[in-house]
Amino acid sequence: MQQCEAELKAQIEALLQRAKRSDEAEADEPELDIPAEIDRREKRLEAIAAARQRLEQRPRDGEGNPKGGRYKRDFGVPEAKAQENFTDPDSRIMKRAGGGFDASYNAQTAVEDTAHIIVAAELGNNAADCGQLLPMLQAVKDNLGALPKQGLADAGYRSEENFAKATGLEMELVVALGREGKQQVQVDAEAYPHTATMAMKCQTQEGRGAYRRRKWIAEPPNGWIKNVLGFRQFSLRGLKKVQAEWKLVCMALNLRRMGALTAA
């Protein structure tokens, strides 16, 4: 943005100088709508200024106070490598499977274990999954009128806060603490009592058996969305619109799945 901003300012200045030239000099130059060119570049500068302002404000919490952690630079000043999407400022830069980064959203699904029907679909612009566990459980309850007897989630959803709040839910929760439930994780039971309890559960035969079911329950709909429906990127822009598009895609998969089960 810094480089682009400097280039646009230089181009606008050059256009203004060109507009001041005499009619005789302009007669030998290609036709150019100078006011339109200046307007286009000024609008681009405004978009850059708005994007920079969003980046500068992003580290603050809801009350405008600094979030926890140490900063390598003045608070509120983004790093030179910080990025912003001009066409969809609600999106965030996230790591792409297979390497690289894209402006993306983080889509979530909750899948039931008999017919692989998606019973809840949500979407956000935070790359981390841990903040989505409790909202997804609430979405399931809202859609079905009750929570399931058991919920399975991978290690991306682990957090002491999640486990503490989940103790009041009328369901069993099994969340892996290591990659695909195979990695054993040492937990400080005094500092993280709820995580330690989950670690003990995941090491039992019942816990391991329950978690093994997660992959064949949750992953097939993801593959069907990509390879059967051919859906690999969003057509809309903006968080609210993309949320609606994601739910529409999941509904389309459910209808296709229901049709296949009915025909069988």
C-alpha positions in Angstrom: 0.0 0.0 0.0 2.8 2.4 0.8 4.5 1.8 -2.6 1.2 2.1 -4.4 0.2 5.2 -2.6 3.5 7.0 -3.6 3.1 5.9 -7.2 -0.5 7.1 -7.4 0.4 10.5 -5.9 3.2 10.9 -8.5 0.9 9.9 -11.3 -1.7 12.5 -10.1 0.9 15.2 -10.0 2.1 14.3 -13.5 -1.5 14.5 -14.8 -2.0 17.8 -13.2 1.1 19.2 -14.8 0.0 17.8 -18.1 -3.4 19.5 -17.8 -1.6 22.8 -17.5 0.3 22.5 -20.7 -0.7 24.6 -23.7 -3.2 23.5 -26.3 -0.5 23.4 -28.9 1.6 20.9 -26.9 -1.4 18.7 -26.1 -2.3 18.5 -29.8 0.7 16.2 -30.4 -0.1 13.9 -27.6 -2.6 10.9 -27.5 -6.2 11.7 -26.4 -6.6 11.4 -22.7 -9.4 12.2 -20.4 -7.3 13.8 -17.7 -10.1 14.6 -15.2 -11.3 11.0 -15.4 -7.7 9.7 -14.9 -7.2 11.9 -11.9 -10.5 10.9 -10.5 -9.7 7.2 -10.9 -6.4 7.5 -9.1 -7.9 9.7 -6.3 -10.5 7.0 -5.7 -7.8 4.4 -5.5 -5.9 6.6 -3.0 -9.1 6.8 -0.9 -9.4 3.0 -0.9 -5.8 2.7 0.2 -6.3 5.3 3.0 -9.4 3.4 4.2 -7.5 0.1 4.1 -4.6 1.5 6.1 -7.0 2.9 8.7 -8.5 -0.5 9.1 -5.1 -2.1 9.6 -4.1 0.5 12.1 -7.3 -0.1 14.1 -7.3 -3.9 13.9 -5.1 -4.6 17.0 -7.4 -2.8 19.4 -10.2 -4.4 21.4 -13.8 -3.3 21.5 -13.1 -0.5 23.9 -10.1 0.8 22.0 -7.5 -0.6 24.4 -4.4 -2.5 23.4 -4.8 -6.3 23.4 -2.4 -8.5 25.4 1.2 -9.1 24.2 4.2 -7.1 23.3 4.6 -5.0 20.2 7.7 -4.6 18.1 6.5 -1.1 16.9 4.4 1.8 18.0 0.9 0.7 18.9 -1.6 1.2 16.1 1.1 1.3 13.4 0.8 -1.8 11.1 3.9 -3.7 9.9 5.1 -2.9 6.5 4.2 -6.4 5.3 0.6 -6.2 6.7 -2.0 -6.8 3.9 -5.5 -5.7 3.2 -8.0 -6.7 0.5 -9.4 -3.6 -1.2 -12.3 -5.5 -2.8 -13.3 -7.5 0.3 -12.0 -5.9 3.5 -13.9 -8.4 5.6 -11.7 -11.2 4.4 -8.4 -12.1 6.1 -5.1 -13.5 4.9 -5.0 -17.2 5.8 -2.7 -20.0 5.0 -3.7 -22.2 2.1 -3.6 -26.0 2.2 -0.5 -27.0 0.2 1.3 -23.7 0.8 0.8 -20.0 0.2 -1.7 -17.5 1.4 -5.1 -16.2 0.2 -7.6 -13.6 1.3 -10.1 -16.1 2.9 -12.9 -16.9 5.3 -13.0 -19.8 7.8 -16.1 -22.0 7.1 -17.5 -24.4 9.8 -19.8 -27.3 9.6 -21.4 -29.6 12.2 -22.3 -33.0 10.7 -24.5 -35.8 12.1 -23.1 -39.3 12.2 -25.6 -41.4 10.3 -26.3 -39.8 6.9 -23.6 -37.1 7.0 -26.2 -34.3 6.9 -24.8 -30.9 7.8 -26.9 -29.7 10.8 -25.2 -26.4 11.3 -23.0 -24.2 9.0 -21.3 -21.0 10.1 -18.5 -18.8 8.8 -16.1 -16.2 10.1 -13.0 -14.3 9.2 -10.7 -15.5 12.0 -8.3 -18.2 10.9 -8.4 -19.9 14.4 -11.0 -22.5 15.0 -11.0 -22.4 18.8 -13.4 -19.5 19.1 -16.0 -21.3 16.9 -16.6 -24.4 19.1 -19.2 -23.0 21.4 -21.0 -20.9 18.7 -21.2 -24.0 16.6 -22.7 -26.0 19.4 -25.2 -23.2 20.0 -26.1 -23.3 16.3 -26.7 -27.0 16.4 -29.0 -26.5 19.4 -30.8 -23.7 17.7 -31.4 -25.7 14.5 -32.3 -29.0 16.1 -33.8 -28.0 19.4 -31.3 -30.0 21.4 -27.6 -30.8 21.7 -26.2 -34.1 20.6 -25.3 -36.8 23.1 -21.7 -36.4 22.0 -19.6 -33.9 20.1 -16.2 -34.6 18.4 -13.8 -31.9 17.4 -10.1 -31.8 16.3 -7.3 -30.1 18.1 -7.9 -26.7 16.5 -10.9 -26.3 18.8 -9.0 -26.9 22.1 -8.8 -24.2 24.7 -9.1 -24.1 28.5 -11.9 -21.6 28.2 -13.9 -23.8 25.8 -13.5 -26.9 28.1 -14.5 -24.8 31.2 -17.7 -23.5 29.5 -18.6 -26.9 28.0 -18.7 -28.5 31.5 -22.2 -27.0 31.9 -23.5 -28.5 28.6 -25.8 -31.6 28.7 -23.5 -33.5 26.3 -20.1 -35.3 26.2 -17.4 -33.4 24.4 -14.3 -35.1 23.0 -11.7 -32.7 21.6 -8.2 -33.9 20.5 -5.2 -32.1 22.0 -2.7 -33.2 19.4 -2.8 -33.6 15.7 -5.6 -36.0 14.7 -5.7 -37.3 18.3 -2.4 -39.2 17.8 0.0 -36.9 19.5 0.1 -37.1 23.3 0.2 -33.7 25.0 1.6 -32.9 28.4 -0.7 -30.6 30.3 -0.1 -28.6 33.6 -3.1 -29.8 35.6 -2.9 -26.9 38.1 -2.8 -24.2 35.4 -5.2 -26.0 33.0 -7.5 -28.3 35.0 -10.2 -28.7 32.3 -7.6 -29.4 29.6 -5.9 -32.0 31.8 -9.3 -33.7 32.2 -9.8 -33.7 28.5 -6.3 -35.2 28.0 -7.1 -38.0 30.4 -10.4 -38.7 28.5 -8.6 -38.8 25.1 -6.1 -41.4 26.5 -8.9 -43.8 27.5 -10.0 -46.6 25.2 -13.5 -45.0 25.0 -12.1 -41.6 24.2 -9.8 -42.8 21.5 -12.6 -44.9 20.0 -15.0 -42.0 19.9 -12.5 -39.6 18.4 -11.6 -42.0 15.6 -15.1 -41.6 14.3 -14.6 -37.8 13.8 -12.7 -38.0 10.5 -15.2 -40.2 8.6 -18.1 -38.2 10.0 -16.9 -34.6 9.4 -14.6 -34.9 6.4 -16.8 -36.5 3.7 -19.1 -33.4 3.3 -16.0 -31.2 2.8 -14.9 -33.4 0.0 -18.4 -33.6 -1.6 -18.7 -29.8 -1.5 -15.4 -29.4 -3.4 -15.4 -32.4 -5.7 -19.1 -33.1 -6.3 -20.6 -29.6 -6.2 -17.4 -28.1 -7.5 -17.4 -25.3 -5.0 -13.9 -24.1 -4.2 -14.3 -20.3 -3.8 -16.9 -17.7 -2.9 -18.6 -15.6 -5.6 -19.8 -12.9 -3.2 -17.9 -10.3 -1.1 -18.4 -9.2 2.5 -18.8 -11.3 5.6 -22.6 -11.3 5.7 -23.0 -12.2 2.0 -20.4 -14.9 2.2 -22.0 -16.4 5.3 -25.3 -16.6 3.3 -23.5 -18.2 0.3 -21.8 -20.8 2.6 -25.2 -21.8 4.1 -26.7 -22.0 0.7 -23.9 -24.3 -0.5 -24.4 -26.6 2.6 -28.1 -26.6 2.0 -27.6 -27.7 -1.6 -25.3 -30.5 -0.5 -27.9 -31.6 2.1 -30.7 -31.7 -0.6 -28.4 -33.7 -2.9 -27.6 -36.1 -0.1 -31.2 -36.5 0.9 -32.2 -37.2 -2.7 -29.5 -39.9 -3.0 -30.6 -41.5 0.3 -34.3 -41.5 -0.8 -33.5 -43.0 -4.1 -31.5 -45.8 -2.4 
